[in-house]
Amino acid sequence: MSNLIPLGAVITLMGLVGLIWCILKVTRARKQGLSDDELRAVMQTTVGLNLGALLMSAIGLMMVVLGIILG
């Protein structure tokens, strides 16, 4: 159980990096001045990655809380 907190923290940080990457990807696409259809295509591919990163971060936080409760 002692490994649960550091492992959860690492997973949370990986999810956070994924969220930041998604933000940067969409920001770069908006600054390029793409057409509406091209921007929509970029955002559609980013939505799945964004949700995955959010889920990963939430699971990591749950692991940290579980490690604190059980430890």
PyMOL commands that set and color helices and strands:
alter all, ss='L'
color gray80, all
select helices_A, chain A and resi 4-31+36-70
alter helices_A, ss='H'
color red, helices_A
deselect
rebuild
show_as cartoon
